[in-house]
Amino acid sequence: MQHDLRLLAAARAIYDACYPIEECSSTGFDEAERFRMVHYRQAVDAAVQARAVMAARGEQLPLPVFA
């Protein structure tokens, strides 16, 4: 994942949307990634699936925006 910044950004967005720290998880994305937790793996899988759907439509994941 470190080499595909777009996929990582998409996985982070999915993780944050599905598992907000204040409601569902006490673990942020970075820690979940470090330990390869199930929620992280699910977010990555969702990002991979989204990329496949977008590729089939001729679209791309947008470039990540880092503040």
N, C-alpha and C positions, 0 to 999 in steps of 0.2 A: 503494500500500500504506500510506502514512502515514495515510490517512484511515480505514482499516478496521483498528482495533486488534485485533479478534478474529481476523481473517484473518492479520494479521502474527504474532500470538502462536501461531496454529496452524502457520504456516509455520516459525517458529523451532523449535517443538517437533518438527516433522517433520525439519527439517534436523539438529537436535542428535541425534535418534534414529538417523537414517540415516547421518550423516557425523560421528561423534564425532571430535573433534580428535586425541585420542591414538591413534586407530586408522586413520582414513581420510583426514583432511584436516588441513592445517596452517592452514587458513583458517576463522576463526570466522564466525558468521552475519552480524554487522555488516559485516565487510569483504566478504563474499560479496554482501551486499545492495548495498553501495556500488558495486561493480564489475559487478553484475548477472551474476555467474558462473553457469555451468550448474547447479551444485548448488543454488544459490539459486532459480533459475527452476524447477527440478524440485520443490523443496519448496513453492513458491507454487502450482504447478499441482496438486500433491497436496492442498494446503489448499483450493483452489477446488473440486476434485472432492469432497472430504469435505464441504464446505459444501453442495454440491448434493445429495448423498446424504442428509444430515441434514435439509435443507429438505423433501425429498420425504417424509420420515418425520414431518415436523412438529416437528423438533427444532432446536436452535440450538447453535452453538459457544458454549462458556462464555465469560464475560467474562475477559479476561486478568488475571493476578495479577502485579503488579510489586512486587518486594521493595525 
